[in-house]
Every structure is written in structure tokens, then in C-alpha cells.
């Protein structure tokens, strides 16, 4: 183990302290991987979810949710987590319904279920997962991805475009020739890369997002496109788009160590 990474004993010590861990060492440890048996407590520690817990508020908002929104959530959940148990789908429905009441400006939007669902499947408590979700949406301003006009989503896509234009111009031209734009990959941003990805990968991404914020998604997507550059340049039309949306993430996760996928922009 790299001496800059936390050991299991180090993690246990962090969880027992109120002093925040060193950011650089924390980030390095999350890239390499954290103990599965401590992940729930680490996430709750990072989001401070327990301090916000308010059963009365959660219950009140749950029982005042709007029927139309509830119907939309139900439709989306059927295609979001096909492997999720029915009992967990009920809890996820509760989280999304309550959030739609908690944040009227955002309400409920497609893509949110992937983010909240990833939190729930690790935390396994609907109210704690809800407050962890609130932390992500407000402390890291991830709600701006879903606001009318999607301001943060636009900024993230522009950031990815700039990186591609600066060092992968052949890929950019290939995208243009095949009518592929980064805006067409918006699902990857809206879902924090959980769309069409293995749950294990989504969990590892969330590890970093809870420390670095959602901007890490630009880093990961850029690295993946660069790693798969040769493959991308051989694909055309619908095959190119389907690869970017449905296969690229899983292939990269299977072929490379996670720390490589989230490294600072990979150089030739």
C-alpha cells in the first residue's frame, strides 16, 4: 500500500474523530479503494448525513408528495436499477418523492434516481441516504445539473469539449463527421456515470464525488475517450454513439485499474 493511502485502522480512526482528514491523502485513498465494510460509515462521515436527520420533516414531506411526480418516479425506477430489490425500490421512491418536495425549484428529474440509488444501496437507510443526497445536491451544487436551463450540465460539457479539442482533435473531427456531440452524452453526467454501468463502478465513482464533487466526471470521461481513441476512430454513426453510451464505461472498467480512470488527465 502507498504510504499516502489510509489503512483500515486509519479509516476507523478518522470515523471516530471530528477532525477532518487530510484532503490530498483522502483523495488518494479513495482512488485506490476503501474498505467495503466501512464504506457506509465513510460516506455518512463525508456527507455529515446523521447531523441533518429529521424523521418528522422526512415523514411530512413524504406524505405531501404530488401524485403526478410519484407516477413519473415509478416509471423511471422500473428502468433505472433492474437488479434492485423491490423493497429498495420503494425506499428509493420515497427519497426521490421527498426531495421533489424539499427542493421545489428542481423537483424531480430523470437521472436523479441513479445518483440517489447508488447512495441508498450502500447506506441502506432511506432518510440517511436522502440527507447524503441533499449534501451532494447543495454542497457540491449538483442540483444545478437539473435546474431549468441545466447550467452546470452545460458547463461540464463545455469543459469536456475544451479538453478534447486541446489534445484529441482527431476524435473531435470524427465526432463531427458522425453527428456526435458531447451533449448527446448528457446521461453520463446526469447519472454520475451510473447509466449503463456496473454498480461496483458507480460506487467507486461516488467515493470520489463525495470528496471532489461532480466535476470529476469530466476527468473520467476524458480519460476513457483517450484510452479508447483507436476503437472510437473505427466506429461510425449509430455504432459510435452506442459504444460511447453503452459499452465504453464497462470496457474501460474491465481493462484498467480504477485509479487510472480517475487519474489527472492522461498524457501520451
C-alpha positions in Angstrom: 0.0 0.0 0.0 1.2 3.5 -0.8 2.1 5.3 2.5 -0.2 8.1 1.4 -3.2 5.9 1.5 -5.2 5.2 4.6 -5.2 1.7 6.1 -8.3 0.2 7.5 -7.1 1.3 11.0 -6.6 4.8 9.7 -10.1 4.9 8.3 -11.5 3.6 11.6 -9.6 6.4 13.4 -11.0 9.0 11.0 -14.5 7.8 11.7 -14.0 8.2 15.4 -12.7 11.7 15.2 -14.3 15.1 14.5 -11.2 16.5 12.8 -11.5 16.2 9.0 -8.9 14.1 7.2 -6.1 15.5 5.0 -7.8 16.2 1.6 -4.9 15.0 -0.5 -4.4 11.8 1.3 -8.1 11.2 1.4 -8.4 11.7 -2.3 -5.5 9.3 -3.0 -7.1 6.7 -0.7 -10.4 6.9 -2.5 -8.8 6.5 -5.9 -7.1 3.3 -4.7 -10.2 1.9 -2.9 -11.6 2.0 0.5 -12.7 -1.0 2.7 -16.2 -2.2 1.7 -17.1 -2.9 5.3 -16.5 0.8 6.2 -17.9 2.5 3.0 -21.3 3.2 4.5 -19.8 4.9 7.6 -17.2 6.8 5.4 -20.0 8.1 3.2 -22.1 9.2 6.2 -19.0 10.9 7.6 -18.2 12.7 4.4 -21.8 13.9 3.9 -22.5 14.6 7.6 -25.9 13.0 7.0 -26.5 11.9 10.6 -26.4 15.5 11.8 -29.2 16.5 9.4 -31.5 13.6 10.1 -35.1 14.8 10.9 -37.7 12.0 10.9 -40.5 14.5 11.3 -39.5 16.5 8.2 -38.9 13.4 6.1 -42.2 11.9 7.0 -44.2 15.1 6.4 -42.6 15.7 3.0 -43.2 12.0 2.1 -46.9 12.3 2.8 -47.3 15.5 0.9 -45.7 14.4 -2.4 -47.5 15.1 -5.6 -49.3 12.1 -7.3 -48.0 13.2 -10.8 -44.4 13.2 -9.7 -44.9 9.8 -8.0 -46.1 8.3 -11.2 -43.1 9.7 -13.1 -40.7 8.3 -10.5 -42.3 4.9 -10.7 -41.9 4.8 -14.4 -38.2 5.7 -14.2 -37.4 3.3 -11.4 -38.5 0.3 -13.5 -35.7 1.0 -15.9 -33.1 2.5 -13.6 -32.0 -0.4 -11.4 -33.3 -3.7 -12.8 -31.3 -5.6 -10.2 -32.6 -3.6 -7.2 -34.9 -5.5 -4.9 -38.5 -4.3 -4.7 -38.0 -3.2 -1.1 -35.1 -0.9 -2.1 -37.1 0.5 -5.0 -39.8 1.5 -2.5 -37.2 3.3 -0.4 -35.6 5.0 -3.4 -39.1 6.1 -4.5 -39.5 7.7 -1.0 -36.2 9.5 -1.3 -37.0 11.0 -4.7 -40.5 11.9 -3.7 -39.3 13.7 -0.5 -36.6 15.5 -2.5 -39.1 16.8 -5.0 -40.9 18.5 -2.1 -37.7 19.6 -0.4 -36.4 21.4 -3.5 -39.3 22.8 -5.4 -37.0 24.6 -7.9 -35.6 21.3 -9.1 -38.4 18.9 -8.2 -37.8 15.5 -9.8 -35.7 15.0 -12.9 -34.6 11.9 -14.8 -31.1 10.9 -13.9 -31.6 11.7 -10.2 -32.7 8.1 -9.5 -29.2 6.8 -10.4 -27.5 9.1 -8.1 -29.8 8.6 -5.1 -30.0 4.9 -5.8 -26.2 4.5 -5.6 -26.2 6.2 -2.2 -29.1 4.1 -1.0 -27.7 0.8 -2.0 -24.6 1.5 0.2 -26.2 3.4 3.1 -29.3 1.1 3.3 -31.3 3.7 5.2 -33.8 5.9 3.3 -33.5 9.0 5.4 -29.7 8.9 5.8 -29.4 8.3 2.1 -31.8 11.2 1.5 -29.6 13.6 3.5 -26.4 12.3 1.8 -28.2 13.1 -1.5 -29.1 16.6 -0.2 -25.4 17.2 0.7 -24.3 16.3 -2.8 -27.0 18.4 -4.4 -26.4 21.5 -2.3 -22.8 21.4 -1.0 -21.4 20.5 -4.5 -24.2 22.3 -6.3 -25.1 19.2 -8.3 -28.7 20.4 -8.3 -27.6 22.9 -10.9 -27.3 20.0 -13.3 -31.0 19.6 -13.1 -32.2 23.2 -12.8 -34.1 24.7 -15.7 -31.6 25.5 -18.4 -29.2 22.9 -16.9 -26.4 25.5 -16.2 -23.9 23.1 -14.6 -24.5 20.4 -17.2 -23.7 22.9 -19.9 -20.5 23.9 -18.1 -19.4 20.3 -17.7 -20.0 19.5 -21.3 -18.1 22.6 -22.4 -15.2 21.6 -20.1 -15.1 18.2 -21.8 -15.2 19.8 -25.2 -12.3 22.0 -24.4 -10.2 19.1 -23.2 -11.0 17.1 -26.3 -10.3 20.0 -28.7 -6.9 20.7 -26.9 -5.5 17.2 -27.3 -7.8 14.8 -29.2 -8.6 16.8 -32.2 -8.9 13.7 -34.4 -11.6 12.4 -32.1 -13.4 15.7 -32.2 -13.4 15.7 -36.0 -14.6 12.1 -36.0 -17.4 13.1 -33.7 -18.4 16.0 -36.0 -18.3 13.8 -39.1 -20.7 11.3 -37.4 -23.0 14.0 -35.9 -22.0 13.1 -32.4 -21.8 15.9 -29.8 -20.9 15.7 -26.1 -24.5 17.0 -25.4 -25.6 13.6 -26.6 -23.7 12.0 -23.6 -25.6 14.1 -21.1 -26.9 10.9 -19.4 -23.4 10.2 -18.2 -23.3 13.5 -16.4 -26.9 13.4 -15.1 -26.3 10.0 -13.6 -22.7 10.4 -12.3 -21.6 7.7 -14.8 -24.1 5.2 -13.4 -26.1 5.0 -16.6 -25.4 1.6 -18.2 -22.5 1.0 -15.8 -21.9 -1.8 -13.3 -22.9 -1.0 -9.8 -19.4 -1.5 -8.5 -18.1 1.2 -10.8 -20.8 3.6 -9.8 -19.9 3.1 -6.1 -16.2 3.8 -6.8 -17.2 7.0 -8.7 -19.4 8.1 -5.8 -16.4 7.6 -3.4 -14.6 10.4 -5.3 -17.6 12.6 -6.0 -18.3 12.9 -2.3 -14.9 14.4 -1.8 -14.2 16.2 -5.1 -17.6 17.0 -6.4 -19.2 16.0 -9.7 -16.6 17.7 -11.8 -14.6 14.5 -11.6 -16.9 13.2 -14.2 -15.2 15.3 -16.9 -11.9 13.8 -15.9 -13.2 10.2 -16.1 -14.9 10.7 -19.4 -11.9 12.4 -21.0 -9.6 9.6 -19.8 -11.9 6.9 -21.1 -12.2 8.6 -24.5 -8.5 8.9 -24.7 -8.0 5.2 -23.7 -10.5 4.1 -26.3 -9.4 6.6 -29.0 -8.3 3.9 -31.5 -11.6 2.0 -31.1 -13.7 5.2 -31.4 -12.0 6.2 -34.6 -13.0 2.9 -36.2 -16.7 3.2 -35.3 -19.3 5.2 -37.3 -22.8 6.5 -37.0 -25.1 4.7 -34.6 -22.4 2.2 -33.7 -20.2 5.0 -32.4 -22.9 6.6 -30.4 -23.9 3.3 -28.8 -20.4 2.5 -27.9 -20.0 5.8 -26.1 -23.2 5.4 -24.2 -23.4 1.7 -23.6 -20.0 0.0 -23.8 -17.2 2.4 -23.2 -17.5 2.6 -19.4 -17.7 -1.2 -18.8 -14.8 -1.9 -21.2 -12.6 0.7 -19.5 -13.5 -0.6 -16.0 -12.7 -4.1 -17.0 -9.4 -3.3 -18.7 -7.9 -0.6 -16.4 -7.4 -0.1 -12.7 -9.9 2.4 -11.3 -7.1 4.7 -10.2 -6.1 5.1 -13.9 -9.6 6.0 -14.9 -9.7 8.9 -12.4 -6.1 10.0 -12.8 -5.2 13.5 -13.7 -5.6 13.9 -17.5 -3.5 11.1 -19.0 -0.7 12.2 -21.2 0.7 10.4 -24.3 
